[in-house]
Amino acid sequence: MQFKRLIAASALSALFAANAQAVSLTGTITTENGSPVMGAMLTVFNEAGNRKESVYSGADGSYAIHTDFGGKLNVRARLANFEDATTTVQLAADQLSTVNLTLKHFASAQAASDALTASAHTAKLPWASHDQRRPFVSQCNYCHQVGNALTRSARSEDAWTVTLDRMQGYFAMLSKGEAKTFANVLARGFDGKPVQAVQNYGIAPELTHAKVEQWMVGDAMTFIHDTDVGIDDKLYGTDEGHDLVWVLDRQTGKTDSYPEPDINLPAGGLFNGMTLPIGIFTGKHGPHSMAQGKDGRFWITNALSSTLASFDPVTKAFKLYPVPGDALYPHTIRMDQEGILWFTNNVSNQVARFDPKTEKFTIIRLPSNGLFRWITDMLLPTIVHVGNWFPHKNLPLDVSTHRFLGHDVLNSPYGIDVNPKDGGIWYAKLYANKIGHIDPKTLQVTEYDTPLKGPRRPRFDRNGILWIPAFEDSGLMRFDPVTKTFESYKLPVLADGEYEVPYALNVHPVTGDIWITANASDRILRFIPSTKRFISYPSPTRVTVLRDLVFTKDGRVCNSNSNLPAYGTEDGLDSFMCFDPDGGDKDKAAILAAKGK
């Protein structure tokens, strides 16, 4: 073991020497009385302000960060329930500097309230019951945080009604009664007065080994929905609002973007009848999810144009394939072991199969699960088509069955994945609270009710166990396809009364740990199945909304921070974000190697 450590230190020392811009910071983070702080985030911003790297302090308050930044750098220490401590340092290449920071208690109740996560503010909304709150969680928390600085401003009930009408143009599926209740509750709950809460991240020893890296992308209107890691180890992101594919080279920090080809549709594509986030959604395709084939091509679901696109990262060429029939809103896509693509059609209650070799689609209609859902399945494509005759008037929503019966009348096939054991295709129905299996040979469909509500984007582990985030019930589900049994786990929250909104998860291919997005509380969660234990990693960015999670060859957990709109985040921009569970240890080894220790 010691030999391996020496080899690792040697390699890191060589890396340090090869990087002409490398600098290092060490120091201690304490409170006003001199007590060391464990788990505080130490963040270094590069001089241009478009990158930042963060580590977490140890039990003795110490930190060490090694970065390729140089010049005039902003440095910040952050910990829940304390004011940020900031300073500026001027560092030359290969320089090692000591910076100690002191965290102070907030000077006012308002300052303390402003620093709380969105989850603390939404916890104070005066819902009459859990059942009254549930559709609010389901329909108002997935495109962006609710309760952050941009969304919690005090306004009248009439003003909230206007806001909710606009949100319904962005696919928030509210009944008339729910919209009225929401406006009343939001007007009473978000009153501008300071909120009091003591938030606890449950700081674990594993936290002090980690590092977080971020690269800012695009402009204030960019909306990178999903991220994937390519065979070339670059990060690729779909900009759903601008019909772009972003590419990040993590080694150089360079980002490029490539536009999809134009198409004979208006802005908003086949959903031109909706208001949509106009100003942010300027495109026609709405690229959403992606999967890479063995030949290197990425396959992208275009949600707004109902097309499938291929993108060659070498030639930068796109090719479009219209999805046949009444398919609407192609959503999550995965590739099976045979190279066949499977994706959900979210609005049409379908799963599509596409063979890249023959370029042939097969559309699989899923069970409707009841009379009213069947009526919705049959009518909605026609309603959307007719709605396009009246641009941006929201006609499809005004006459949809959900306006009278609520979002539960919809099926909404959402996430999808492939069982590595037998090649079976499994999907999640977000609003019907079901998961389903498709036999890849016979295309026979079987569905199962989930014990928790809001199954969103599931993933398999290498043993063929399906892990499912429960968006509406702040939970994690484990499903065994062999025994057909579920286990459920409640996600940890930061304070009593708060809830979490787990949008997506993924299973680390080596450790088997489950990484889960926690989009109400600016963090990512790690679940260890063997011990049934959660570890919480605070994000260095207030207003963190993460989508699909992917793993790089060097062990990082990467994704896109894509609150809608981007200017609602603390940085004012979307970013690629990578969590390295051992990155802090690598930095410490590099610094020791540079010192010759």
N, C-alpha and C positions, 0 to 999 in steps of 0.2 A: 504493500500500500504506500509506504514511504517513497519507494522508487517511482511509482506512478505519479506521486505528487511532485517529485523533483523533475520528472519529464514534463509534466504540465507547466510547472513554473518556468522551465527552460524555454518551452514553446512560447509561453506568454511573454517572456523576456525578449525573445527574438521578434515577436510581433510588435512589442513596444519600441524596439530599436528601429524597426522598419518604418514605423509611422512617425514622420517628421513633425507632425503637429500634435503628438500626444502630450497631454498634460494630466496631472493628478491633483486631487484635493483630498485631504484628510482632516479630521477634526472631531469635535464633540458637540452634541446637542443637549442642552440642559434647560431646566425651567428657571424661573427667577430666583428660587432659593438654592440653586446649584445642584439640584437633583438630576441625574442622568435620565434621558428619555429613550425608551426602547420603541422601535417601530415608527419613528418620525421619518417622513419623506424628505430626503435631501435632493433637490433638483438643481441641475446646472443647465442654463440656457445658452445656446451658442450666440455669437455676436450678432448674427443676422436675425435671430429670433425665430427661425423656422425649424429648429430642432431642439430637443431637450432630452436629458437622460436623468434617471432618478435611481437612488438606492435607499435602503431603510436602515436606520441606526440600530446597533446592537444593545444588549442589556446594560452595557456600561455607557451608553449614549454615543459611542464612537461610530464613525462611518468612514468609508474610503471609496472614492469613485475615480475611475480612469477613463478618459475620454479623448477623442481626437479633436475636440474643440480647442480653439486658441484665441488669444486676444482679450478683449474686454468682455467678461462673462458675468451674467447675473446669476446669483446663487440664492436659493430659497429653502428654508426648513418649514415643514408643515405637519401639523398633528391635530387630530380632532379635538375640539373644545379649547383651542389656543389660537392666538393671532399668529399669522405668518411672521417669520423672521427673515429678513432679506439683506443682502449686501452685494457689492460689485467687486470683482477682482480682475486684475490685469495679469495675464499669464502668457509667457513665451513658450515656445516648443520645448518639450522634455522637462518642463518645470514642475516641481512638486511644492505645493503650498498648503499651509495649515489654516483652516477657517473654522473658528468656533462660533456657534450661534446660540442665542438664548430665546426661548419661547416665553411669551408673556400672556397673562390672562386678558381677555377682551376688555376694552375700556368702556364698552356700553352694551346694553342688552340688544340693541339693534345690530351692532357689529357681530355679536355672537350668533344672532339669528341669521344674518346674511351669509355666514360661513357654513351653515348646516346644509346637509344634502337635501335634495328634493323630497326624499322619503320622509324627512322630519316635517316638512311643510304639508304634504298631502295627508299625513297622519292626523292633522288637526282639523281636517274637513268634517263637518258635523253630519255624517250620514246617519240615517235613522236605524240602519241595520246592515249586516254584511251583505245580504241579498241586494240591497239598494246600491251598495258600493260596487258590487261585482261587475256590472256592465260598464261602469266608469273605468275600472281597472282594465277591462278587456278592450274598450274602444277608444280610450284617450291616452294611452301610455306606450304606444308602440312606435310611432314615428319620431317622438321626442319625449323628453322628460316633462312631466307635469310637476310644478312646484319649484322649478328653478327660477332664477332671477327674472328671466324673460316672461315666464308664464304665470307667475303668482301675483302680479300687480293687482292692486285693489281696483275693482270696477263694479258698476251697478249690474243688477240682474238683467236689464235690457242690453247692456254692453256685452255681457256673457252670452246672451242669446245670439247676438250677432257673431261672436267668436265661434260658438258651437255650430251655427249654420255654415260658417266657413270650413270648420273642421269636417263636417259631413261631406263637403265637396272633396275632401281628401280621403274618403272611404271610411270615416267613422260611422258605424251603422247603429244609429240611435232611433228608438221609437219616439213618437211625439211626446209621450208622457215622460220618458227618460230625459229628453232634451230639456223639458221644463223643470224637472227635478234637479238636473245638473246645474242649470243656471242659478237656481235658488241657493243650492248648497255652496257653489263656488263663490257667489257674491257674499254669503255670510262667513265662509271660512277664510278666504283670502282677503282679509280686511286691512292689510298693511301694518298690523301690529306685530311686534317681535314675537317669535316663537321660542319657547324654552324647551331644550332637550339636551341630555347628556348622552352622546353617542359613543358606543364601544365597538371597535372593530375586532375585538378578541385577538389581540396581537399574539401570533404564534412564533416559535423559534424559526420556522422555515422562512418567515418573512425577511429576516435579516440576511438571508443568503441571496436574495433576489435583486433583479435590476429591471427597469422599464425604459424602453427607448421609444421616442416619438418623432415622426417626420410630418410637418404640416404640408397640406396639399391643397391646391386650387385656390378658390376665392370664397367669399362669404356666402355664396349661393351653391357651392359644390355639395353634392350628396352622394358620397361613396357608399353604396349599399353593402355589397359583399366583397370580401377579400379572399384570394387564393394564392398559394405559393406555387410557383412554376418549377418545372424540371430544372430550370436555370437558377433556382433559388431566389429569384426576384419575386416581389409582391405585386399582384395584379388586382386592381379594384374597379368595380363597375359603378360609374357615375350615372345613377338612374335619372337625375334631373337634366343632364346635359348631353346624354348619348355619347359618353366617352368611356374609354378604357384607360385607366391610369396604371403606370408601371413605375415601381420604385426599385432601384438598385441599392440595397442596404449597405453595400461596401463603399460606394461613392456618395451616397445620399442624393443622387440625381433622380429626378422624377420626369417622366414624359407622359403625354396623353395622346390618344389616337381616336378620332371621331368615327362613329359608325356611318355607313353610307346613307345618303338621303333616301327618303321613301315618299310616295305620293299620299301623305296623310297630313292633317293639320297638327300643330303643337298639341300634345296630349294624346296623339295617336287615336286608337279606337275608343278612347274615353274622353274625347273632346267635349262631350255633353256635361262632363263634370267640371267644377271650378278648378280642381287640382291646385297645388301650390304654385300658381302662375308667378313667374319671376324666379322661381327655383327650378320647376319642371319646364324647361324651355324646349325640350326635345320631343321626339315622336316615338322613339323606341322604348325608352325606360329600361335599360339593361339592369338586370336584377341579380341573378345567381350565375355561377359558372363552374365548369368542371373541365379538367385537362385530360386529353387522350394521350395514349402512348406515342402517337406521332407528333406530339407537341402542340397540336391545335387546342385552343380553348373553345368550349361550347357555352354559349350565353343565352339565357332566357330573356327575351325582350318583352316585358310585361305589358307595355302600352300598345305595341304594334302587333302582338300575338305572332311573333316570329321567333325562330331559333337562329342564332348567328354563330358562325365559326370565325375565330380570329387566330391568324398565324403570327406568333410573336417574332418570327424571323423576318418574314416579308411584310408584316404589318397589314396584310390583306384580310378583309372581311368577306363573308358570303352569307346571304340571307336565305332562310327557308321558311316560308309561311306555314304556320300550323293549320292543318285543315279543319273544316267543320266550324262549329260555333265556339271554338276554344277561346277563352278570355283569361287574360292575366297569367301567362306562363310564369311559374314561380321558382321553387327550389329544384335544382337539377343535380343528379348524381350519375356516375358511370359504373356499370357492373363489370364483373371479371371478364366478360366476353367483349367488352368495348361498346355495349349497347347503352344508350342514354335513356334515362327515365326522369320525367319531371311532372310536377303537379300543375294543373290549370286551376288556379285558385277560385276564380269566379264561376267557372263552368262545372265544378264538381267532377273533374276528370283527372286521370293520369295519362300522360302521353309517353309512348315508346318510340325511339328513333334509332335506326340503324345507319351509322355513318357510311358504311360500305355501299348499301343500296339506296341511301337517302330516302328511305321509306318511313312514314309515320304510321303508328297504330294508336288509335284513341280508345281508351278504356273508360267507359262511364261507370261511375261509382254508385253504390246504393244511395238512394235519396233519404232514407230513414224517416218516413212519415209523410202524410199527405201534404202538409204545408211546405215542407222542404222540397217535395217533388214539384209542387206548383212553382216555387221559386226557381228551381233548377230549369224548368221548362220555359219560364217567362223572362228570366233575367237577360239572356243574350239578346232577345228581341227588344227589350226595354232599353238596353244600352245602345243598340243600333239606332232606334228611333230617337233616343236622347241626343244623338250627334246632329240631328236636324236643328237643334236648339242649343248652340254652343254655350257652354259654361253656365247653364241654367239649373243644373242638378236634377233634371227631370227624372233620370233613372232612380234616384233616391226618393224623390217625392211620391212615386207611385209603387215602389217596391213593397213587398209584403212585410219587410222588417220594420217599416214605419208604423205598423199597427201591432206587430207581434214581438218586436225586439230581435236582436242579432242571433238568438238561438234558432231562428227559423232558417238560418243559412248553414251550409255544410263546411265550406272553406277548407278544402284539402291544401295543406301548407307544406310542412317539411316532408322529406322522403330520404330513405337510405337503403343500402343493400346489405343483406345478411352475409357476412364473409364465410359462414359455414355451409350454406346451401344455395346461395344466390337469390334467395327470396327477396321480394321488394316490399318494403313496409313504409307506410305513409301515416301522417297524423291529420285528423280533421279538427281544426282549431275550434270551431263553434259547435260542432256536433259532439265534441268530447269523446272521440273514438280514435283508435289506431286501426289500420287495415293492412292485410297481407294480399299481395298479388303473386300467384304462381307464375314465374317467368315463362313457363312452357305453355300452360293451358290458359293463362290470363284469368283464372278463377279468382274471385275476390271474397275475402272473409274479414269481417270487422269485429272489433272488441271494444266495449265501453271502458274508459279509463276511470280510475278511482278519484283523480283530481281533475279539475277543469282547466281547459286552455292548453292542450298539448300542442306544441308549436314546432320546433325543429329538432327531431330526435336523431341520435347517432348510435351505431352499433360499436361494441367493443370487440376485441379479437376472439372472444369466446362465444360470440353470437348472442350476447345480452343487449337488449335495446334500452337505451337511456333516454328519457323524455323530460324536457322542461315543462312544468305546469305553470303557464303564464298567469292565469287568473287566480290560482290558489297558492302562489308563492312557494312552489314545491319542486321536487325532483322525483321522478318515477323510474323504477327498474322493472322491465318486463322480460320474462323468460319465454321465448317462443315455443320451447319444448313442453314445458309444464303449463303454459298459458296463465302464469301467475304474476301478480304485481307486488312490488314493495314501494312504499312512499316515504319520502323524507321532507320535512319542512326546512326551508332555507333559513339560515340565521339572519336576523335583522339587527340594525344598529341600536334600536331603542324600542321600548314597549309601544305597541300600537302601529308600528311601521309595517309596510308590506314591501315585497320585492317583486320585480317583473323579469323573470328569466326568459329572455328572447331566444337564445340558442345555447347549445353546448357542443363539446366534442371530446373524444376520448383519446388521451395521449397514447400513441402507438407502442411506446416502450414501457412506460410505468403503469398504464391502465387507469391513471387518475382521470376523473371527469372535471373538465374546466367549463364553468358556467358563467354566462353574462349576468351581471346584477345591475340592471340599468336604472334603478331608482336611487341608487346609493353610491355611485361613483366608485365602483370596485369590480373585481373579478373574483369568483369563488372557485376553489379547488376542492373536490370531494374525493377522499381516499376510500374506495369500496371495502378494502380489507378491514378497516377500523371504523367505517361509517362516520368519518370525521371530516368536517369542513375547515378549510383554511381561507382566510379573507385577505386579499391583496388590495389595499386602497389605491385608487388611480391618482396620479399627480395632477389630473385635470378635472376641475369642477365641470359638471355636465358631461359625463361620459356615457355614451350610448353605443354599445358594441353589437355587432351583427355576427355573421358566421366566423367561427374560430378555426384556424389552421395551424399546422406545426411545421417549422422549418427543419432543415437537415441538422442544424446545430442546436436543436432542442427548444427553440423559442415558441411561445404561444402568441400568434399574431392575429390581427383583426383590423377593422376600421372603426374609428370613433366618428359616428355619423348622425349626430343629433340633427333633426330637421327644424329650423334652418341651421346651417353651420355657424352663423354669427351668434347663435344663442349659447355657444360653448364659451368657456373661459378664454380660450385662445382666439375665438372668432373664426376658426377654420376647422375643417375636417382634418383628420390625421390618420396615418398608419401607425399602429401601436403594437409593440412586441413586449411581452413579459418573458423574462428569462429566469426560471426558478433558481439557477445557480450563477447568474450574472454578477451578483455582488461578490461572490467568492472568487470569481475569475478576476475581477478588478483588484481585489486585495492581493491575489497572487502576483498580478502584473506589477503592482506597486512595490511589493517586496522584492521581486526580481530586479526591478530597476534600481532599488537601493543596494542590491548586491547581497541581500540577506537570504 
